[in-house]
Amino acid sequence: MARPQPPPWVHAAVLLCLLGLGGAIEIPMDLSQPPTITKQSVKDHIVDPRDNILIECEAKGNPAPSFHWTRNSRFFNVAKDPRVSMRRRSGTLVIDFRSGGRPEEYEGEYQCFARNKFGTALSNRIRLQVSKSPLWPKENLDPVVVQEGAPLTLQCNPPPGLPSPVIFWMSSSMEPITQDKRVSQGHNGDLYFSNVMVQDMQTDYSCNARFHFTHTIQQKNPFTLKVLTNHPYNDSSLRNHPDMYSARGVSERTPSFMYPQGTASSQMVLRGMDLLLECIASGVPTPDIAWYKKGGDLPSDKAKFENFNKALRITSVSEEDSGEYFCLASNKMGSIRHTISVRVKAAPYWLDEPKNLILAPGEDGRLVCRANGNPKPTVQWMVNGEPLQSAPPNPNREVAGDTIIFRDTQISSRAVYQCNTSNEHGYLLANAFVSVLDVPPRMMSPRNQLIRVILYNRTRLDCPFFGSPIPTLRWFKNGQGSNLDGGNYHVYENGSLEIKMIRKEDQGIYTCVATNILGKAENQVRLEVKDPTRIFRMPEDQVVKRGTTVQLECRVKHDPSLKLTVSWLKDDQPLYIGNRMKKEDDSLTIFGVAERDQGSYTCVASTELDQDLAKAYLTVLADQTTPTNRLAALPKGRPDRPRDLELTDLAERSVRLTWIPGDDNNSPITDYVVQFEEDQFQPGVWHDHSKFPGSVNSAVLQLSPYVNYQFRVIAVNEVGSSHPSLPSERYRTSGAPPESNPSDVKGEGTRKNNMEITWTPMNATSAFGPNLRYIVKWRRKETRETWNNATVWGSRYVVGQTPVYVPYEIRVQAENDFGKGPEPDTVIGYSGEDYPRAAPTDVKIRVLNSTAINLQWNRVYSDTVQGQLREYRAYYWRESSLLKSLWVSQKRQQAGFPGDRLRGVVSRLFPYSNYKLEMVVVNGRGDGPRSETKEFTTPEGVPSAPRRFRVRQPNLQTINLEWDHPEHPNGILTGYSLRYLPFNGTKLGKQMVENFSPNQTKFTVQRADPVSRYRFTLSARTQVGSGEAVTEESPAAPNEATPTAAPPTLPPTTVGATGAVSSTDATATAAAATEATTVPIIPTVAPTTIATTVATTTTTTAAVTMESPPTTETKTHESAYTNNQPDIVTQGWFIGLMCAIALLVLILLIVCFIKRSRGGKYPVREKKDVPLGPEDPKEEDGSFDYSDEDNKPLQGSQTSLDGTIKQQESDDSLVDYGEGGEGQFNEDGSFIGQYTVKKDKEETEGNESSEATSPVNAIYSLA
């Protein structure tokens, strides 16, 4: 998918990396300068005799240059020849043959001269030749008689063409000749048989020549072979014999060379060209060819073998590739070798090409023209197209071989110099002007560019400049510090600053300053560093059943200031999101998965600066059906592969394929899939051809012309697909002209002066013949001009030098060596767009409300759009708020109005603010100029919701409310409105309303009902009205506890600050919960009896069951309340405390057991209200006697934890906690019996609590 073009004032840093860093200096076109050749035809210009002749020559200069031509070194008078014309403002020659004439009359050597008052520039010498495709001479060829096993050469000797034709061999019925290491075509076009076999006379042999420009194929009369043999051809047993030659009575021979002949030869090649060495040998059996280089190895990066190893090609040869190569031909009878001596020569090539020289008056300079070649080239200097020797003398100029030195240059020294360097293999011609200017520095790029780049990438900041004398350039960051160069920075000769690895601290404003003796100029570039786009949760490979739902995750982290686009590919092609799929920002969900959904899925997360990809594979399993009979109950599997494929009924466009099915493995075969592979366009890639029912094992396949088919078959049942069968033998169909043309033909401009024509290329089954190419035709729509055409072997063609955004008629026709396809359809395309030249005028703004405005403007003229009008776009920004103390962001925003519209609405504005607005026209290339800036003011609106609304309940009588001012007042606040009402479950009380001043942010509510909760709704007001409201609810208080004889539940306890521990009833706990953390304690031990001595008073822990009141869902109150009270059960200190208590209880039980087993007694303290300390002496006058009933386990003892240790005396009677009232004290103060849960205790008896068994008391009881 093409990404949208950024606005012209935003430049992606990656584009700057493409700028040249050391090219020739360019003089701005508004300054005087000599001519420069910008475009010319190739040196060897071969043209099609059926078309008009075009010889190109374009140049620039100030003033604009005039042009004239020479032909064969003599002046060519264009005006005298009615067929010849020169394009306007150009030197391009057009020779028109529509009214007659012979193109051969215009062959010769042409040269273009571009001249203005400052000098003359020359083009290359262009050798014009007309393509020729002479006819093959008629000849009668006698049958070629040859003994079986003997070598044979069938000579082609094609007629000489220009350029040389492409040679290929076919039969007279246009069947291609199968080539292998025994039979192959040489580079000279001859057909070589290393040894002739009797089957070679099954066909005749015809040499074909294809001529490029005329698109014609000429066929030579065919050769007929007559092979003398000792055995008939139909002896199939001998044909497949492992030693076929001996079996057929053919004597075996050692290899000998058919080409080149002899044992040694030599070959010359030019530097930069391809070197092709060839060795073709005869022998029985057919020899193998191997290649070597004497004294070294073959260059592995440039060498490749062709024509069954009979040819060695070395691409782009250089001097080090010269030397001796030899080919070794060998079979089991022996070997022979041929040595080829390779010499590498070189046409001239540049070592130092002369560059334009720009000097200030009085400066010195030099032009250098240095080239190399083999043999060494000579250098000739010219000035304005004349030899330097015949030019007027110049005392400021000195010629020293390949260098011209200028001293103390003056304005009169301006000229264009030509350097011509040549040897016997070619020449090079270069123009370089000397321009003398006095110009202060100037910047050539837009000012204040914005460049965005991804963190840790490399980027370049460009600062093109000009001046004479050549200015020096320096870079600074944030307007201070020293010149930036070295370390992470590098400054190039053209002024570009490279930052090798971008870091966050590199963000800022960079200033480039160009200085010479006439002044200075500067420009600024703002660099923004963006975070990279990364997929942090990638989709995973999944195996799912058919019909289920699958989700592929793709979670992305990216820079928030960049627009993120997440797309999906399936099998590396764009995924169509159908009704069964749901694409979300971080996932792709597929409902009802089917077999066709199987494949690879790629998540592509991209911004305008970078992208990241992640891939996963989805495997779909067929669902298993319930067995309906005994056979179905057997284990099922995929079928075995089909076998023994056979091709019969061979026809020109069809063939019958037969196969033997494999075992179905207890699941009937439902389908057979026939696949094919061809070896020309996509060798090794298998394609589906057709599908047949599982009941057949033979089918007629329809075929395409000129495809070398190979087939295989796959069996399918409900479990899955079998492995493919082994391939069939190959079958090649005969060729034919294409029957269709490429699809999806488009013409679109990629630059303002071109049009790129693209199409979807045809595949192997639609090529129908060798050498598939495309004839591309185009012309301006609604004109009578002739069609332009070009022959293309790829899938695109670029038309250059087009006007801006004009329609073209386009045709693309397929052609192969057998002929052309049908006449193609005409498609309308457009050349490239340029930026719009005009801005919308008479922009009017009408304020609709506090957040929206209506825009109206006059449309621009269509010729100023210079492309397809995409939209009118408004850029607007918030300049300030009418509330003087409020800071606002001035970030630019935009609103687009697609199509040719004259009005639109901009919404989502901030109320009570000052705005500015500009409008532009947008086409496919980008924004046009901006309109006049308009200002407008939005009226007051309603405010946003108050921030941080908090509800606190310090006790059961009051509720405190606090809030902050709205984030967006949207006007002058006039106050706040509070509505609240009590509720208890589904019962609602009376609603009350309070109004506050704009400065009040606190309020206290006195609770009339301590049981009910309250719901509060708060909103802010301006003169326009009330804004968005926020709702909170008071915290939920637990209900009062109810004693029960059920298994006890520990009540919530409050951890205070003093360290004492006391149990509380439900009311006290609820009241304390607003100031301290409520901790629900979970019982962790079995019920047992614990006796604790605390200040000589034994107390018990009451078992209390806490019941929470029903809660009501509210908008936000739960989070407002519980956020201040984290779940204490998950706190580390709480878990440690619980573990410590459990450990102490365990130690206590062990000690009790030891004491009891010894018959001892527990000392009981008699003194009350005496603080217990570690130094207290033990009292031995009281003990706890165990009875038989004491062997019961502990009942559910409960400990109430509070931050303090409080010593309370329980007013409960211990008898009330015994069983049947039997528990009582002994005389020594011991309590006989066991602690148990209090029975039938009425809630009306008051606030009763017992002292908890503290872990501190437990420790002291062990002392």
C-alpha positions, 0 to 999 in steps of 0.5 A: 500500500502506498503511503500518503505523501507528507506535506512539503514542509516535512521531509523524511530523513531517509530521502535525504540519504539519496542525495549526492554527496560529491557531485558537480557544483550546480549554478542556480539557473537565474545566474548566467552560465555556459551551456551544459548537455543534459540528455543525448542519444547513445553513441551507437544509435540503431533505429527501427526502419519502420519508425521515425528517427529520433536523435536526442540532444537537450541542454541547459544554460542562461541564456538558453542555448541554440543548437546546430548539428554536424553530419559526418563532420560537416554542417547539417542544414536542418532547414533544407530537408523537409523531412528533418525538424528540430524540437522547440527549445531543444536540439532533438532531431526528428526525421519523419518518413510518413511522406516517404523516404528511405531511412538508410539515406540518413545513416552517418555520424551526428554531433550536436552543438549547444551554444550561448554567448558564454560558450559551446557544449558538444554531444558525443559523436552519435553513429546512426544505423538502421536496423537490418533483417536480410532474408535467408538465401534459398537453398536446397539441403540434401539429407545428412548421412552420418554413422551412429556414434559419429560427431556432427555439426549442423551449421546455421550461417544466419544472414548478417543483421543489425543488430545480430539476430538471436539464433535458436533451433526448432523442427519444421513443425516448430517443435523445440529441439531438446538439448542436453550435454550430447546435443547443444547449440554453440554460441555461433549458432551451430548445432553440435552432436557429440555423437549421433544416435539413431533416435536423432533422425526422428525429427528434422532440424531448422535454424531460426533467426529472430531479429530484434527491431523488426520482431520477425523470425526467419527460418532456414530450410531444415536439415534431414538426418539419415543415421546408419546403424547396426541395430533397428531403433525399435529395439527397446531393450537395447535403448535402455541398456546400461551400456547403450553404446556397446549394446548397439554396436557403437565403438567407444572413442576418446574425446576430441574438440569440435569447437574450438579446434586444436589444443590452443586458441586465444581470445580478446575481451574489453574491460567491463564486458562479459567473457564467454569461453566455449568448448564443445567436444565429441566422443563416445560416451558423451564427454564431460567438460570441466574448466580451470584457470592456470595458476589460480582459481576461477573468480567465484563471484563472477564465473558461471557455467552455461550450456551444460558446462560447455561454456564459461561466462565471466561477467564484467571482466577486469585486467586480473581476469586475463591469463590462460584458461583450459577446458578438460573434456573426459569420458571413460576412454580418456581426456583431452584439454584445450588452452585459451589465452585471454587478453583483456584490453580496455576502451578509455575509462575515467580516472578523473573526469573534468568538472565544471569550474566556478571561480571568482575574479582573480582566483586560480583553478584547474581542469583535470582530464585523466583516463586510462585504457589499454592501449593508453589513450591520448588526450585532446583538449578543445574549447567551445568545440574547436581544437585548443591549438586554433583557439585565440591565445589566453595568457591566463591559461596553461596546458600541461598534458591532461591538465589546464591551469588557470591563473588570475581568471577574469570575466572574459575567461568564461568558456566550455572546454571539451576533453576527448580521450581515445584509443583503438577501442573507443573514446570518451568526451566530457564537457566542463565549463569555466564560469567566473562569478562574484556571488555572495552565499545563498541557500538552495533548500527551503528554510526551516525544514523539519526532519523526523528520524527513528532512534539509533538510525543514521541520517543526513541533514542537507544544506545545499548552498552556492556562492562564488568564491565557493563558501565554507560551510559550518554546522552548529546545534541549538545556535551555540557551541563549536562547529560540528564535525568528527565523532558522531558527526561527519560533514561532506563536501556538498555541505550535508551533515551526517549523524552516524547514530541518532540518539535522543540528545541529538534532537534539536535545531541545527544551523548551517552557515555558509561564508565567503568574502562577500557575506554569509547565509544560513539555514536551520533544520529541526531534527525530531527523534522518534521511537522505533515501531516494535511488535512486543507481542507477536502472533504465535504458531497455532494448530486449530480445528476446523470451525473454531475461532482463532485469534492472532495477537499483534501488540505494537509499541510505537512513537505516539506522535506518528500514525500507526497502521497495522495490516495483515498479510496471508502467505505474503499477500495482502489479506482480504478482511471478509465477514468471518474476520475481525481486525482490531488494533492489536489482534486478528480474529478468524471465526469459523476457521476453514481449510483455506485459512491455513497458511502464514499470517504476517502482521505489519506495523508501520508508520510513515518512518519505519515498520516492523513485521512478525509472522506466524503459521496457522494449521487447520485440522479437519474435524473428526466425525463420530464413527457410524459403523465398524469400519469407521471405528478403525483408526483413520489416516491420510491416504497413501500417495498415488503411483505409476503416473502415465501420459497417453493420448498426446495431443497439441493442447491436451494429454491423458494422465492415468495413475494407480490410487494408493491405500485410503487408510480407512477414509475414502478418497474424496478428491484428486488434485493434479499439479503441474510444474514447468521449467522455464518461468518457475522451475521447481514450483508446483501449481494446481492444474485441476481437481477430480472426484475420488472415484476416477484415476484417469483424466484428460488435461487441457494444456497451454502452448509452449509449456514443458509440463511435468505432472503429479497427483495428490489424494485427499480424504477427510483426514487430509492430503497424501504426499505428492506422487512421484512426477510424471515424465515431461511433455512439451506442447508446441508454441503459438502466439499469445491469446491474451494480453497482460492485465491491470494496465495502469499509467501513473506518474511517479514524478511531475515529468514522467508516467510509469506504465505498469501491468501484471506480467503473464505467467508460463501458461499464458506465454504460449511461446519463447521470449515473451515480451510486451509492446507498450504504446502510448500517446496523448489523449484527444490528439492525432499524434502517432503512437509511441512504442517500446518493447519491454521484457519486464512489467514496467516502462517509464515515459519521460519528459511528459507535461504535468498531469495530462491524460494518455492512451496506453496499450500493452500487447503481448508478443512471443517468437510465434507472433503477437497477441490480440489487439489490446484494450486502450487504458487511460493513464495520467502523467505525474502531478505537480504541487498546486499553484493556487490557494483557495480565496475568499475564505469565510468563517461562521461560528456555529457553536462553541466547538464548531465553525462553518467554512466557505471558500471559492474554488481554484481554477482546474489548471492550477491544481496540476493534478487530481484534486483530492481535497481542500484542507484547513490547517488550524491551531489554537492561538490562546485561551480567553482565560488569560492564565490558561496555557494552551497547546498551539499544535497544528491540526487539520480537517480535510474536505474531499472533492470539489467542495465549497464549504465544510464544517470544522468541529472538536474545537475548544470553547472560549479560545482564539484560533487561526486558520489557513486553507490549501488545495491538495492533490496526489503530490501534496499541498499547494500554497497556503491561503491568507491566515484567518482568525476567529474566536469560539464562545463559551461552552460548558466545562469538563467534569471536576477532577479528582473527586474524592469521598472520605468518611472519617467517622459514622457521622460525617462524610468529607468531599473534595475536588479539583477544578475542571481540566477544561473550564471552557469559559468563566466558572460560575460555580459547582452543583452537588446533588446527593441522596442516601440509599440502602440497597434498592431503597432511595432517599430524598435527593438534596442539592447544594450550589457552591461558589467557583472557588469552593472545592470542599464540603462536609455532609452530616449523616442523618442515617448511619446505616445508609450509603450516599451517592454524590453527583458533582458538576461545574457551571459556566454562564452557558450551563452545567458541564459533565458530571462525575459520580462517587459513592460513600464507602460501604460499612460492614453490618453489625456482627452476630454471634453464632455457634457455627464454625467461627469466622475471625472478625476484621481487626484493626492494626493500630500504632501502639502494639496492643491487641483487642477484639472489637464488635461489628460497629467498632470495627466499621468505625475504625475502618475509616482511619486504619486498614481493615484486615480480615484474618483467616483461621488456619488451625483446627479448633483447640483450647488455649489458656493464656495468663495475662496479668492474672486474669484469663480472658477469652476471644468471642467468635464473631461472624461478620456479614457484609451488606449488599453493594450497589453498582456505581459509576466510579465510587469503588475505585475511589474508595478502594484505591486508598486501601490495598488488599492487605491479604497480599501484603508481605508483612501480613503474610509474615505475621500470620506465619509467626502466629501459626508457628507460636501456636504450634510451639504452645501446643507442643509445650502443653503436650510436654507439660501434660505428659509430665503431669505438671501444672501451668503457673497462673498469675494472681496479680492483676493489672501488673505489666508483664515483662520478660523479667517477671518471676514465675509464680508457683502457687497456682496451676492448671489441672488437666482432666480427661475432658481436656484432651479435646482439640482447640476450638476456634480461637480467634485473635484480634490484631490491632496496632496496640496491646490493650488489657481489658477485663471481660464482663462476660461470665466464663460459665456462659462459654462452658458446656452445660455450665460445668466449667469453673475455677479451682481454688488455686485460680485454675479454670477446669474445662475448655473454652468453647463458643458462647451459646445463646448469647443475646445481642441485647446484652451489650457490647461484650468482648473478650480479650484475645489471645495475643501472640505476645501473651503466648510467648510470655506464658511459655516463660 
